[in-house]
Amino acid sequence: MLHFAPSSTGSLIMLAICFLLVCLFEFANGFHDTANAVATVIYTNSLKPRVAVIWSGLMNLLGVLLGGIAVAYALVELLPPDVLTPPNGNPAVPMLVALFGTALAWNLCTWWFGIPNSSSHCTIGALIGIAIGDSFLHARDLGHSVDWGQIWKVLRALAISPLLGFFLAGMLYLLIRFAVRMPALFTPPKPDESPNPIVRALLILTCTSVSFSHGSNDGQKSIGLIMLTIIGLMPATYAMNPDHPTDRAALAQMAQEARPLIAQYDRYSFKPDALASIDRLEMVTTPATPAQIRGDVYEILSGLRDVSANPASSSQEKQTSTRLARALRPTVEYAPYWVRVLSALCLGVGTMVGYRRIVKTLGEGIGKQHLTPAQGAASELVGAGLIASAGYTGLPVSTTHIITSGVAGTMVAAGSGINMRMLAKIALAWLLTLPVTITVSACAFYLLN
């Protein structure tokens, strides 16, 4: 697959398949992540399932449109620059097939068993696997050719957020129980019985907040994946940001500023590639395609990230590298509105089809007693706050991990007990996600190349 000629029939067919795979992956993402937003309102009969998922889909759409793209490209930057834009101009088909195939397969496997697994978790694992596979492919040192600084930054957010969800949701539940004297809040729902109007309004509000925050964070991840695919399909149109016209002279000046920063440190495995990209960008009169310019910009961005993360860099060097990276990113990191809408539609439709398994697990499987409205509201309010704050700071977190941990925290706080068998299944899926997806995507990427 590495030697598909650009714009050939074979490359266009494979890229079209990749576009279908990314849509299917976001459809499957709806089984897991968006189902967490509607679980409480459906389980307590506050909204009919069809109304709940349509409302959740609309809030997801709004969250995607207003949420920015920082998270989208925090994930994209886990990939080595030569994978994002192959230097020979060939489409990045092996990367796309390995990424979407691995993440989609793991998502469907865990959904089939009703386990609230994280789509973000398996996407990150697949991206790390591709970075590792690329190192083996080019016989590079794993220590310096994989951007471990960016990976640890993402993994820290992924690991800390469920712990915060567990403790904060438990504390909020105790506060609600102490301050609010309303028995309906603390009674498990009965089949086909509508809840108290106040309880119903509260749960619709929490569903809305989780759906919006989910769109502002998880929706961004799908934006990044869709952009990877459409840039491969139509590089002339989408490789560079049309709303940020490419000024070759300005790029050349920034490249000149970046040269001494990148050239002085030898720990960076892509240093020769970054310096070659700087050379090309400085030749402003030499014709270059949008895809070639994009590849050169990403090589420089990768080098600047290494300078910022290098303990040997001075504070002035780190400030300069951060300033240059901030100026370069808008030329290659963007998302058209139709991509945002497509992301939200895939998530919403997936929820409408596959929400039942996850809703039942959250409502009845985590605790020894069924979920009460107060427990659902506490876990969703905390989840919405954590997800939204992460979305606006550019950190990818897992809606599934946060909401599931929050429900478990409220069960402990209420003295309801934890269903250890279900908890063990969820924990096993979480623990296996990274090693499985890293291994599968690394092997797939290596073999396809």
Secondary structure, 3 states (H helix, E strand, C coil): CCCCCCCCHHHHHHHHHHHHHHHHHHHHHHHHHHHHHHHHHHHCCCCCHHHHHHHHHHHHHHHHHHCCCHHHHHHHCCCCHHHHCCCCCCCCHHHHHHHHHHHHHHHHHHHHCCCCCCHHHHHHHHHHHHHHHHHHHCCCCHHHHCCHHHHHHHHHHHHHHHHHHHHHHHHHHHHHHHHCCCHHHHCCCCCCCCCCHHHHHHHHHHHHHHHHHHHHHHHHHHHHHHHHHHHHHCHHHHCCCCCCCCCHHHHHHHHHHHHHHHHCCCCCCCHHHHHHHHHHHHCCCCCCCHHHHHHHHHHHHHHHHHHHHCCCCCHHHHHHHHHHHHHHHHHHCCCCHHHHHHHHHHHHHHHHHHHHHHHHHHHHHCECCCCCHHHHHHHHHHHHHHHHHHHHHCCCCCHHHHHHHHHHHHHHHHCCCECHHHHHHHHHHHHHHHHHHHHHHHHHHHHHC
